[in-house]
Amino acid sequence: MGVSLAESHTGRSWVDFLRSLVDAREGLVATVREVLPGAAWQRC
């Protein structure tokens, strides 16, 4: 999931946005483990 503000819909804006969407963010993984113990974790 991601949200971004861009000044235009140029190709560069989309490239920057898509590159910002990375899997396995450390904070996200830790929070899911804390809040949902036993939840399965799978990368897309």
N, CA, C and O atoms as a Tripos MOL2 file, in Angstrom:
@<TRIPOS>MOLECULE
protein
  176   175    44     0     0
PROTEIN
NO_CHARGES

@<TRIPOS>ATOM
      1 N           0.8430   -1.1470    0.0000 N.3       1 MET1
      2 CA          0.0000    0.0000    0.0000 C.3       1 MET1
      3 C           0.9010    1.2260    0.0000 C.2       1 MET1
      4 O           1.9260    1.2550    0.6810 O.2       1 MET1
      5 N           0.5220    2.2110   -0.7490 N.am      2 GLY2
      6 CA          1.3370    3.4090   -0.7740 C.3       2 GLY2
      7 C           0.5410    4.6280   -1.1990 C.2       2 GLY2
      8 O          -0.4440    4.5270   -1.9300 O.2       2 GLY2
      9 N           0.9830    5.7690   -0.7300 N.am      3 VAL3
     10 CA          0.3770    7.0490   -1.0860 C.3       3 VAL3
     11 C           1.5120    8.0190   -1.3640 C.2       3 VAL3
     12 O           2.5210    8.0260   -0.6590 O.2       3 VAL3
     13 N           1.3420    8.8280   -2.3850 N.am      4 SER4
     14 CA          2.3820    9.7870   -2.7220 C.3       4 SER4
     15 C           1.7470   11.0050   -3.3790 C.2       4 SER4
     16 O           0.7790   10.8850   -4.1300 O.2       4 SER4
     17 N           2.2960   12.1690   -3.0920 N.am      5 LEU5
     18 CA          1.8750   13.3890   -3.7700 C.3       5 LEU5
     19 C           2.8910   13.6930   -4.8620 C.2       5 LEU5
     20 O           4.0990   13.6630   -4.6260 O.2       5 LEU5
     21 N           2.3980   13.9810   -6.0380 N.am      6 ALA6
     22 CA          3.2840   14.3120   -7.1490 C.3       6 ALA6
     23 C           2.7560   15.5630   -7.8390 C.2       6 ALA6
     24 O           1.5480   15.8000   -7.8800 O.2       6 ALA6
     25 N           3.6650   16.3520   -8.3770 N.am      7 GLU7
     26 CA          3.2620   17.5730   -9.0660 C.3       7 GLU7
     27 C           2.6420   17.2810  -10.4270 C.2       7 GLU7
     28 O           1.8950   18.1010  -10.9610 O.2       7 GLU7
     29 N           2.9490   16.1150  -10.9880 N.am      8 SER8
     30 CA          2.4000   15.7670  -12.2950 C.3       8 SER8
     31 C           2.3490   14.2490  -12.4360 C.2       8 SER8
     32 O           2.8330   13.5130  -11.5760 O.2       8 SER8
     33 N           1.7620   13.8040  -13.5220 N.am      9 HIS9
     34 CA          1.6630   12.3720  -13.7980 C.3       9 HIS9
     35 C           2.7130   11.9590  -14.8310 C.2       9 HIS9
     36 O           2.4260   11.1800  -15.7400 O.2       9 HIS9
     37 N           3.8990   12.4750  -14.6870 N.am     10 THR10
     38 CA          4.9620   12.1460  -15.6280 C.3      10 THR10
     39 C           5.4650   10.7300  -15.3770 C.2      10 THR10
     40 O           5.2160   10.1490  -14.3200 O.2      10 THR10
     41 N           6.1560   10.1980  -16.3320 N.am     11 GLY11
     42 CA          6.7650    8.8810  -16.1670 C.3      11 GLY11
     43 C           7.6990    8.8410  -14.9730 C.2      11 GLY11
     44 O           7.7400    7.8460  -14.2510 O.2      11 GLY11
     45 N           8.4480    9.9090  -14.7570 N.am     12 ARG12
     46 CA          9.3980    9.9690  -13.6340 C.3      12 ARG12
     47 C           8.6670    9.8640  -12.3000 C.2      12 ARG12
     48 O           9.1320    9.1810  -11.3880 O.2      12 ARG12
     49 N           7.5250   10.5390  -12.1860 N.am     13 SER13
     50 CA          6.7430   10.4760  -10.9460 C.3      13 SER13
     51 C           6.2950    9.0500  -10.6570 C.2      13 SER13
     52 O           6.3610    8.5930   -9.5160 O.2      13 SER13
     53 N           5.8410    8.3490  -11.6890 N.am     14 TRP14
     54 CA          5.3930    6.9650  -11.5080 C.3      14 TRP14
     55 C           6.5540    6.0490  -11.1710 C.2      14 TRP14
     56 O           6.4100    5.1560  -10.3360 O.2      14 TRP14
     57 N           7.6960    6.2490  -11.8000 N.am     15 VAL15
     58 CA          8.8780    5.4330  -11.4860 C.3      15 VAL15
     59 C           9.2670    5.6260  -10.0250 C.2      15 VAL15
     60 O           9.5120    4.6510   -9.3150 O.2      15 VAL15
     61 N           9.3260    6.8660   -9.5750 N.am     16 ASP16
     62 CA          9.6770    7.1410   -8.1760 C.3      16 ASP16
     63 C           8.6790    6.5000   -7.2220 C.2      16 ASP16
     64 O           9.0720    5.9160   -6.2110 O.2      16 ASP16
     65 N           7.3860    6.6050   -7.5380 N.am     17 PHE17
     66 CA          6.3590    6.0200   -6.6820 C.3      17 PHE17
     67 C           6.4970    4.4990   -6.6190 C.2      17 PHE17
     68 O           6.4970    3.9280   -5.5290 O.2      17 PHE17
     69 N           6.6130    3.8490   -7.7510 N.am     18 LEU18
     70 CA          6.6990    2.3840   -7.7710 C.3      18 LEU18
     71 C           7.9670    1.8840   -7.0900 C.2      18 LEU18
     72 O           7.9490    0.8360   -6.4450 O.2      18 LEU18
     73 N           9.0530    2.6120   -7.2250 N.am     19 ARG19
     74 CA         10.2920    2.2060   -6.5470 C.3      19 ARG19
     75 C          10.1930    2.3830   -5.0330 C.2      19 ARG19
     76 O          10.9200    1.7270   -4.2880 O.2      19 ARG19
     77 N           9.3040    3.2590   -4.5740 N.am     20 SER20
     78 CA          9.1400    3.4480   -3.1290 C.3      20 SER20
     79 C           8.3670    2.2990   -2.4910 C.2      20 SER20
     80 O           8.3740    2.1570   -1.2680 O.2      20 SER20
     81 N           7.7020    1.4760   -3.3020 N.am     21 LEU21
     82 CA          6.9340    0.3410   -2.7960 C.3      21 LEU21
     83 C           7.8360   -0.8820   -2.7350 C.2      21 LEU21
     84 O           7.9840   -1.6040   -3.7210 O.2      21 LEU21
     85 N           8.4290   -1.1080   -1.5930 N.am     22 VAL22
     86 CA          9.3140   -2.2550   -1.4390 C.3      22 VAL22
     87 C           8.7280   -3.2230   -0.4310 C.2      22 VAL22
     88 O           7.9690   -2.8280    0.4530 O.2      22 VAL22
     89 N           9.0810   -4.4850   -0.5650 N.am     23 ASP23
     90 CA          8.5970   -5.5150    0.3520 C.3      23 ASP23
     91 C           9.4400   -5.5790    1.6090 C.2      23 ASP23
     92 O          10.5890   -5.1400    1.6350 O.2      23 ASP23
     93 N           8.8470   -6.1330    2.6450 N.am     24 ALA24
     94 CA          9.5290   -6.4910    3.8930 C.3      24 ALA24
     95 C          10.1310   -5.3030    4.6230 C.2      24 ALA24
     96 O          11.2620   -5.3830    5.1020 O.2      24 ALA24
     97 N           9.4110   -4.2260    4.7140 N.am     25 ARG25
     98 CA          9.8650   -3.0990    5.5280 C.3      25 ARG25
     99 C          10.0040   -3.5740    6.9650 C.2      25 ARG25
    100 O           9.0870   -4.1980    7.5010 O.2      25 ARG25
    101 N          11.1200   -3.2930    7.5860 N.am     26 GLU26
    102 CA         11.4090   -3.7840    8.9370 C.3      26 GLU26
    103 C          10.3220   -3.3950    9.9360 C.2      26 GLU26
    104 O           9.8720   -4.2390   10.7100 O.2      26 GLU26
    105 N           9.8990   -2.1510    9.9330 N.am     27 GLY27
    106 CA          8.8800   -1.7020   10.8810 C.3      27 GLY27
    107 C           7.5480   -2.3930   10.6800 C.2      27 GLY27
    108 O           6.8570   -2.7150   11.6470 O.2      27 GLY27
    109 N           7.1860   -2.6230    9.4300 N.am     28 LEU28
    110 CA          5.9290   -3.2980    9.1350 C.3      28 LEU28
    111 C           5.9550   -4.7340    9.6290 C.2      28 LEU28
    112 O           5.0030   -5.1950   10.2590 O.2      28 LEU28
    113 N           7.0350   -5.4380    9.3470 N.am     29 VAL29
    114 CA          7.1630   -6.8310    9.7740 C.3      29 VAL29
    115 C           7.0930   -6.9220   11.2930 C.2      29 VAL29
    116 O           6.3780   -7.7690   11.8260 O.2      29 VAL29
    117 N           7.8190   -6.0690   11.9920 N.am     30 ALA30
    118 CA          7.8280   -6.0900   13.4570 C.3      30 ALA30
    119 C           6.4430   -5.7890   14.0170 C.2      30 ALA30
    120 O           6.0120   -6.4240   14.9790 O.2      30 ALA30
    121 N           5.7490   -4.8320   13.4270 N.am     31 THR31
    122 CA          4.4230   -4.4670   13.9120 C.3      31 THR31
    123 C           3.4200   -5.5860   13.6830 C.2      31 THR31
    124 O           2.6110   -5.8740   14.5650 O.2      31 THR31
    125 N           3.4560   -6.2150   12.5290 N.am     32 VAL32
    126 CA          2.5500   -7.3360   12.2610 C.3      32 VAL32
    127 C           2.8040   -8.4560   13.2590 C.2      32 VAL32
    128 O           1.8530   -9.0480   13.7690 O.2      32 VAL32
    129 N           4.0480   -8.7570   13.5440 N.am     33 ARG33
    130 CA          4.3650   -9.8050   14.5210 C.3      33 ARG33
    131 C           3.8420   -9.4570   15.9090 C.2      33 ARG33
    132 O           3.3700  -10.3290   16.6380 O.2      33 ARG33
    133 N           3.9280   -8.1770   16.2720 N.am     34 GLU34
    134 CA          3.4700   -7.7460   17.5950 C.3      34 GLU34
    135 C           1.9470   -7.7590   17.7010 C.2      34 GLU34
    136 O           1.3910   -8.2670   18.6750 O.2      34 GLU34
    137 N           1.2780   -7.1990   16.6960 N.am     35 VAL35
    138 CA         -0.1680   -7.0320   16.7510 C.3      35 VAL35
    139 C          -0.9130   -8.3080   16.3580 C.2      35 VAL35
    140 O          -1.9810   -8.5950   16.8970 O.2      35 VAL35
    141 N          -0.3610   -9.0610   15.4350 N.am     36 LEU36
    142 CA         -1.0090  -10.2770   14.9420 C.3      36 LEU36
    143 C          -0.0840  -11.4780   15.1160 C.2      36 LEU36
    144 O           0.3980  -12.0330   14.1290 O.2      36 LEU36
    145 N           0.1700  -11.8870   16.3620 N.am     37 PRO37
    146 CA          1.0750  -13.0150   16.5720 C.3      37 PRO37
    147 C           0.5390  -14.2650   15.8750 C.2      37 PRO37
    148 O          -0.6570  -14.5540   15.9190 O.2      37 PRO37
    149 N           1.4230  -14.9770   15.2480 N.am     38 GLY38
    150 CA          1.0320  -16.1930   14.5380 C.3      38 GLY38
    151 C           0.5760  -15.9550   13.1090 C.2      38 GLY38
    152 O           0.3000  -16.9120   12.3850 O.2      38 GLY38
    153 N           0.4920  -14.6870   12.6860 N.am     39 ALA39
    154 CA          0.0820  -14.3870   11.3160 C.3      39 ALA39
    155 C           1.1800  -14.8180   10.3530 C.2      39 ALA39
    156 O           2.3670  -14.6490   10.6310 O.2      39 ALA39
    157 N           0.7760  -15.3690    9.2340 N.am     40 ALA40
    158 CA          1.7400  -15.7800    8.2100 C.3      40 ALA40
    159 C           2.2290  -14.5420    7.4620 C.2      40 ALA40
    160 O           1.4590  -13.6110    7.2260 O.2      40 ALA40
    161 N           3.4990  -14.5340    7.0930 N.am     41 TRP41
    162 CA          4.0890  -13.4250    6.3450 C.3      41 TRP41
    163 C           4.5170  -13.9370    4.9900 C.2      41 TRP41
    164 O           5.2780  -14.9010    4.9000 O.2      41 TRP41
    165 N           4.0410  -13.3100    3.9470 N.am     42 GLN42
    166 CA          4.3790  -13.7390    2.5930 C.3      42 GLN42
    167 C           4.6780  -12.5210    1.7520 C.2      42 GLN42
    168 O           3.9280  -11.5450    1.7610 O.2      42 GLN42
    169 N           5.7730  -12.5810    1.0300 N.am     43 ARG43
    170 CA          6.1010  -11.4950    0.1030 C.3      43 ARG43
    171 C           5.3870  -11.7280   -1.2100 C.2      43 ARG43
    172 O           5.2290  -12.8700   -1.6400 O.2      43 ARG43
    173 N           4.9550  -10.6540   -1.8500 N.am     44 CYS44
    174 CA          4.2680  -10.7510   -3.1420 C.3      44 CYS44
    175 C           5.2720  -10.9620   -4.2470 C.2      44 CYS44
    176 O           4.8930  -11.0690   -5.4140 O.2      44 CYS44
@<TRIPOS>BOND
     1     1     2 1
     2     2     3 1
     3     3     4 2
     4     3     5 am
     5     5     6 1
     6     6     7 1
     7     7     8 2
     8     7     9 am
     9     9    10 1
    10    10    11 1
    11    11    12 2
    12    11    13 am
    13    13    14 1
    14    14    15 1
    15    15    16 2
    16    15    17 am
    17    17    18 1
    18    18    19 1
    19    19    20 2
    20    19    21 am
    21    21    22 1
    22    22    23 1
    23    23    24 2
    24    23    25 am
    25    25    26 1
    26    26    27 1
    27    27    28 2
    28    27    29 am
    29    29    30 1
    30    30    31 1
    31    31    32 2
    32    31    33 am
    33    33    34 1
    34    34    35 1
    35    35    36 2
    36    35    37 am
    37    37    38 1
    38    38    39 1
    39    39    40 2
    40    39    41 am
    41    41    42 1
    42    42    43 1
    43    43    44 2
    44    43    45 am
    45    45    46 1
    46    46    47 1
    47    47    48 2
    48    47    49 am
    49    49    50 1
    50    50    51 1
    51    51    52 2
    52    51    53 am
    53    53    54 1
    54    54    55 1
    55    55    56 2
    56    55    57 am
    57    57    58 1
    58    58    59 1
    59    59    60 2
    60    59    61 am
    61    61    62 1
    62    62    63 1
    63    63    64 2
    64    63    65 am
    65    65    66 1
    66    66    67 1
    67    67    68 2
    68    67    69 am
    69    69    70 1
    70    70    71 1
    71    71    72 2
    72    71    73 am
    73    73    74 1
    74    74    75 1
    75    75    76 2
    76    75    77 am
    77    77    78 1
    78    78    79 1
    79    79    80 2
    80    79    81 am
    81    81    82 1
    82    82    83 1
    83    83    84 2
    84    83    85 am
    85    85    86 1
    86    86    87 1
    87    87    88 2
    88    87    89 am
    89    89    90 1
    90    90    91 1
    91    91    92 2
    92    91    93 am
    93    93    94 1
    94    94    95 1
    95    95    96 2
    96    95    97 am
    97    97    98 1
    98    98    99 1
    99    99   100 2
   100    99   101 am
   101   101   102 1
   102   102   103 1
   103   103   104 2
   104   103   105 am
   105   105   106 1
   106   106   107 1
   107   107   108 2
   108   107   109 am
   109   109   110 1
   110   110   111 1
   111   111   112 2
   112   111   113 am
   113   113   114 1
   114   114   115 1
   115   115   116 2
   116   115   117 am
   117   117   118 1
   118   118   119 1
   119   119   120 2
   120   119   121 am
   121   121   122 1
   122   122   123 1
   123   123   124 2
   124   123   125 am
   125   125   126 1
   126   126   127 1
   127   127   128 2
   128   127   129 am
   129   129   130 1
   130   130   131 1
   131   131   132 2
   132   131   133 am
   133   133   134 1
   134   134   135 1
   135   135   136 2
   136   135   137 am
   137   137   138 1
   138   138   139 1
   139   139   140 2
   140   139   141 am
   141   141   142 1
   142   142   143 1
   143   143   144 2
   144   143   145 am
   145   145   146 1
   146   146   147 1
   147   147   148 2
   148   147   149 am
   149   149   150 1
   150   150   151 1
   151   151   152 2
   152   151   153 am
   153   153   154 1
   154   154   155 1
   155   155   156 2
   156   155   157 am
   157   157   158 1
   158   158   159 1
   159   159   160 2
   160   159   161 am
   161   161   162 1
   162   162   163 1
   163   163   164 2
   164   163   165 am
   165   165   166 1
   166   166   167 1
   167   167   168 2
   168   167   169 am
   169   169   170 1
   170   170   171 1
   171   171   172 2
   172   171   173 am
   173   173   174 1
   174   174   175 1
   175   175   176 2
@<TRIPOS>SUBSTRUCTURE
     1 MET1         2 RESIDUE 1 A MET
     2 GLY2         6 RESIDUE 1 A GLY
     3 VAL3        10 RESIDUE 1 A VAL
     4 SER4        14 RESIDUE 1 A SER
     5 LEU5        18 RESIDUE 1 A LEU
     6 ALA6        22 RESIDUE 1 A ALA
     7 GLU7        26 RESIDUE 1 A GLU
     8 SER8        30 RESIDUE 1 A SER
     9 HIS9        34 RESIDUE 1 A HIS
    10 THR10       38 RESIDUE 1 A THR
    11 GLY11       42 RESIDUE 1 A GLY
    12 ARG12       46 RESIDUE 1 A ARG
    13 SER13       50 RESIDUE 1 A SER
    14 TRP14       54 RESIDUE 1 A TRP
    15 VAL15       58 RESIDUE 1 A VAL
    16 ASP16       62 RESIDUE 1 A ASP
    17 PHE17       66 RESIDUE 1 A PHE
    18 LEU18       70 RESIDUE 1 A LEU
    19 ARG19       74 RESIDUE 1 A ARG
    20 SER20       78 RESIDUE 1 A SER
    21 LEU21       82 RESIDUE 1 A LEU
    22 VAL22       86 RESIDUE 1 A VAL
    23 ASP23       90 RESIDUE 1 A ASP
    24 ALA24       94 RESIDUE 1 A ALA
    25 ARG25       98 RESIDUE 1 A ARG
    26 GLU26      102 RESIDUE 1 A GLU
    27 GLY27      106 RESIDUE 1 A GLY
    28 LEU28      110 RESIDUE 1 A LEU
    29 VAL29      114 RESIDUE 1 A VAL
    30 ALA30      118 RESIDUE 1 A ALA
    31 THR31      122 RESIDUE 1 A THR
    32 VAL32      126 RESIDUE 1 A VAL
    33 ARG33      130 RESIDUE 1 A ARG
    34 GLU34      134 RESIDUE 1 A GLU
    35 VAL35      138 RESIDUE 1 A VAL
    36 LEU36      142 RESIDUE 1 A LEU
    37 PRO37      146 RESIDUE 1 A PRO
    38 GLY38      150 RESIDUE 1 A GLY
    39 ALA39      154 RESIDUE 1 A ALA
    40 ALA40      158 RESIDUE 1 A ALA
    41 TRP41      162 RESIDUE 1 A TRP
    42 GLN42      166 RESIDUE 1 A GLN
    43 ARG43      170 RESIDUE 1 A ARG
    44 CYS44      174 RESIDUE 1 A CYS
